[in-house]
Amino acid sequence: MARLAAKKTQAPPLKGRVRKIIEKLERVHPDAKLDLNFTTPLELLVALILAAQARDDLVNQITPALFVKYRTAEDYAAAPLEQLEKDVRRINFYRNKSRLIKNCCQELVRSFHGEVPSKLEELLTLPGVGRKTGNIVLGNAFGRQAIGVDTHVMRLSQRLGFTRNTNPDKIEFDLIAIVPEKQRVRFCHLLQYHGRRVCFAKKPRCPECTIRNLCPYPDKTK
């Protein structure tokens, strides 16, 4: 019973710190959003496959022409692989990504009438889609409160003491337990922007960080 009581007293401070961090980050990053441009769930899905280990701004340079040329899952599924590769060749690993896009859209046509499903378990059946991609699609294309653990969300969650895990799937569940349900997508956007602008991987700008007093990161810069 004593152990259970201890756990109950530890949880609220952590959740309270999450809320305070969200409030402070909202003030400095009010423009935080998903940086990939899209208008439909299919466009977001394709952009996310292209964005793996690639800069979002480069993906955004390529996708406008791509989205005009390929408007449906059937279009991608029927496209010759060589042509798809040519259309996205500026992206790193373009051959593998072209294959994933084609295979993913073939599965959409085969199993989902060409529509991107709005359930995580169904998204995970698609080639090239893991929990991170699936949750980002759900959160940003379907308005679901999901947490997509990208590199920024992972790094900042570890530094802020929200998780000790290194596996993105386990980090997702750690965050679900402490982030207010209605703010989960917003939480991810805020951490992404803070990671790009202030909390860098190698040399975080701790002295100018608005949440430095709420951060237990042991190796803060002076």
Protein Blocks (a to p, Z undefined) as FASTA:
>chain_A
ZZmmmmmmmmmmmmmmmmmmmmmmmmmmmmgccfbdcfbfklmmmmmmmmgopafklmmm
mmmmmmmmmmbfklmmmpcfklmmmmmmmpghklmmmmmmmmmmmmmmmmnnopacfbfk
lmmmpghiafklmmmmmmmmnopacddddfklmmmmmmnopaccfbfklmmmmmmmmgcf
klmmmmmmmmmmmmmmmmgfklccfklpcklmmpcbfkbcZZ
